[in-house]
Amino acid sequence: MSAKKESLGKTVGIVVAVCLVCSIVVSGAAVGLRSLQQTNAALDKKSNILNAAGLYEMGMSNSAIESTYSERVEQRYVNLDEGTFVEAPKPDYDMYKAAKETEYSTKVTNSNVGFQRRPNVASVYLVRDDAGDVSRIILPVHGSGLWDLMYGFLAVDADGQTVRELIYYQQKETPGLGGEVQNPAWQDKWDGKELYENGEVAIRVVKNANPSNPHTIDALSGATLTSNGVENTIRYWVGEQGFGQFLKNQAWRS
């Protein structure tokens, strides 16, 4: 009986030791890779911004992405209520984290975008041409899809009105249906569309949209809820609770 107990004790001890060693290895690897993960995440973000800016080329090296971004893109911060440029509220400011803190955010009202609070200060990215003039403004946007929030970048001409790109970089929609928000053929349909008509938000995502209508984009086939989510997202972020005042002020011209 004692031998059996001794054998069981050794087995348990070995299992505990193995688990302890494995946990140490996994924890160490996670800590060691954290810096690399953060670097890769930052590089992916810059790639998507360059894509929205019309500056990304397939197969670009990491160094090319970094240099192009550094030369042509400037990150600024905007007070959404006033539509003016401001300094970042704090070091390492992140608009999505700020939206979860009441000190730095405002409750969303009369909207079905899928989130409860929006940041008071949001990031924007100014794209400059060879002459140094702002040619595009890239706005970070997010809102509900069918299954979860979708995150993207909306690129607008310096007129504050004409859309050039809508790039979704994070979504959990159904492949072949709502997931088509990342299909280049559908993204191309946004090029040249106009956000406003007579000062009011006019952009819509509708079935069988007339290609000649400057304010409508054809909805995704078989993905009504995702299409509605895209429309609600864009209309919110270019409206008065989002970047509407900023686009109206055209602060990048001053």
N, C-alpha and C positions, 0 to 999 in steps of 0.2 A: 504493500500500500504506500509506503513511504517512497519507494522507487518511482511509482506512478506519479505521486505528488511532485517529486523532484523533477521528473521528466516534463510534467505539465508546466512547472515553474520556469524551467529553462526555455520551453517553447514560447511562453508568454513573454519572457524576457527578450528573446531574440526578435519576436514580432515588434515589441515596443522599440527596441533599439533600431531595427530597420526603418520603422515609421519615423523615428526621430531623425535619423540620418537623411531620409528622403525629404522630410520637411525642411531641413536645413539647406539641402541642395536646391530645392525648388525656390525657397525664399531668397537664397543667395543669387540664383539665376534671375529672379524677378527684379531684384534690386540692381543687379549688374546690367540688365537689359533696359532698365527704365530710361536711361539717358538716350539710348539708341532708338527706343520706341517714340520718345518725344521728338527726336530729330526727324524721324520718318514721318510722323504726324504733321510736323511743321512743313516739311517738304511737300507732302501730299496736298496740304492746304494751299501752298503757293502755286502748285501745278494747276489746281482747279481755278484759282484766281486768274492765272495767266490764260487758261482756257477761255474763261469768261471775257478776258481782255482781248482775245483774238491773237494772242502772242505765243500760244503753246504749239509746239510742233512735235509730232509723233517721234518718239525715240530720243527726245532731248535728254542730255546727260544731267546729272544732279548739279554739276557746276554751272551748266548753261541755265538751268532753272533759277538757281540762286543769283547769278549775275543779271539775267534779264529782269527778274523781279526787283532787284536792288536798283537797277537803272531806270525802270519804267513805272514802277508802282510805288505809291506812297500811301501808307495807312494813316487815316485821321479818325477823330472821334467827333460825334455829332450829338448835341442836345436835341432830342427828338421833339420836345415841346416847342422849342424856339427855332429849330432848323438852322442852328449856327454851329460853327466849329468850336470845340472846347478841348481842354486838356483831359487826359485820362484821369478818372476820379481817384485812382490809386495805382501803385506799381503793379505790373503784370495783370492789368485789368482784362477781364474776359466778360463780354456782354451776356453770354449764356449763363455763366455762374452768377453774374450780377442780378439776373432776372429772378433768382431764387432768394435774394436778400431784399427785404422790404426797404432798407435804407437806400438802395440803389435802383429800385424798380417801381412800377406803377401797375395797378390792377387793370386787366383788360376788361372793357365793357362793350356790350352790344356787338359781340363778334363770335364767330364759330371757327376760329383758327386752331383750336385744340390746345391752347396753353392759357394759363391763368394770369400770368404777369409778364410784362415786357420791360426791358432795361430802360432807364431814363437816358442813358448815353449809349449809343451804338457805334460800332466800327463802320467805316466806309473805306473804299480803296480807290484812289484817284490814279487813273492811267494817263501817262503823258506821252505825247508824240515826240518826234525827233526835235521839234522846235521848243519842247518843254511845256507846251500848252496841254491842258486837260482835254483828252479826247473821249474818254469814257469814265463813268462812275459806276463802281461795282458795289451793290448793296447786298449784304447777307440777309437771307430770308429763310423762314421756317414756318411750318404749319402742318396741320393734320393731313394724313392720307387715309387709306382704308384701315391699316393696321397700327400705324404709329406716326410720330412726327417725321416729316421729311425736311432735309436741310439743303439749301442751295445758294447760288449767287445769281443775282439779276444784274445784267450789264445794260446801262442806259447811256445814250449819247450825251454829249455836253449840253444839248438843248434841254435835258431833264425830262424828255418826253418820249423819245424814240428808243424802243428796245432793240438790243443787238443779240443778247444771249440770255438764256435761262439754263443754268447748269445745276442739276441736282447731283450731289456727291454722297449723300447718305439717305437711304430709304429702305423700307422693308416691305415694299409692295409685291404683289403676286407677279412672278416672272411671266413675261408674255402678255400681261394685262397692264396693271398699274405700274409695273416695273419698266414699262416703255417710256416713262418720264426721262430715262437716261438714253433713249434711242436718239442718235444724232439726227435722224430724219424728222422726228417730232420736234426736237430742239430747234432745227432750222426754221420751223414755221413761225417762230417768235421774231425772227429777224425783220426789222422794219415796222413792227406793230407799234401803235401809239397808246400810251397809258391814259391820256386825258382827252376829253372833248368838252369845250367851253368851261374849262377849269374843274370839271368833275371827273372822278375815276371812271373810265369807260371800258377798260380791258375786260374781256369775257372769254371763257372757255366753253364752247357750245358744240353740239352735234351738227355735222354737215355745215360747218362755218363757211361763209363766202370768202374765198381767198383774197378778194379785192377789198373786203371790209378791213380798214386799218385797226379796228378795235377787237376783232374776234380771232380766236385760235381754235382749230378743230379739236374736239375732245378725243381722248384716247378710246379706241374701240373696246367695248366690253369692260370698261373701268370707269363707270360713272362717278363713284364715290371718290376715286383718286383724282379725277378731272375736277370735280367740285372742290376738292381740297386744294388743288393748285390754284384755281380761281380765287378761292377765299384767301389763300396765303398772299397772292400778289396784290389783290385789292386792298388787303389790310395794310401791307407794308408800304404801299405807295399812297395810302390814304392818310388822313389827318392824325391817326394814332401812331403811324409809322414814320416813313421818310417824306411824307407829303409836303410838309412845310419846308424841309431842306431842299427838295427838288424845286419848289416854287421860288425859294430865295436865291437859288443858284449861287451859294456861298463860294463855290470853287472859282468863280470868276473874279472875286475881289482880291 
